[in-house]
Amino acid sequence: MTQRLADSLVASIPYAQTLGIEAKLTDGELILNLPYLKSNIGNPTLPALHGGVIGGFMEVCAMAELRRLSPDLPFSKPIGVNIDYLRRGKPVETFARATIFKKGSRVANVRVRAWQESPETPIAALSGHFLLPETK
């Protein structure tokens, strides 16, 4: 995968553009970056990132990772997603990486971790099932 393909994956998701998500390739792994934007803050008193922004960011990460494996097919669709919010999302840059645990012919199980300071201290974790596009 090239950086250009990673950028085009994210650019093809309108919600990713709304959130300002960027793609980075690090040692062959796709890592998404959610830069700090004032519009992504849910609680200005703390301040803290909106939980929906964090959840949407991780869902985009899962879909991009699945699409990376089959770039010629449409995006996978979420069937069921569970998100654990582990820490407050501070108003700083946030990162996410997806891991595909099982990919069948119709459904894939994907896990995503989102972090800010260190990957060892995630702020949220997603576990989801995604319907894979039909191959013709």
HELIX and SHEET records of a PDB file:
HELIX    1   1 GLN A    3  ALA A   11  1                                   9    
HELIX    2   2 PRO A   14  LEU A   19  1                                   6    
HELIX    3   3 LYS A   38  ASN A   40  5                                   3    
HELIX    4   4 GLY A   51  LEU A   69  1                                  19    
SHEET    1   A 6 GLU A  22  THR A  26  0                                        
SHEET    2   A 6 GLU A  29  LEU A  34 -1                                        
SHEET    3   A 6 THR A  94  LYS A 103 -1                                        
SHEET    4   A 6 VAL A 107  TRP A 115 -1                                        
SHEET    5   A 6 PRO A 122  LEU A 131 -1                                        
SHEET    6   A 6 LYS A  77  TYR A  85 -1                                        
SHEET    1   B 2 ILE A  41  ASN A  43  0                                        
SHEET    2   B 2 ALA A  48  LEU A  49 -1                                        
END                                                                             
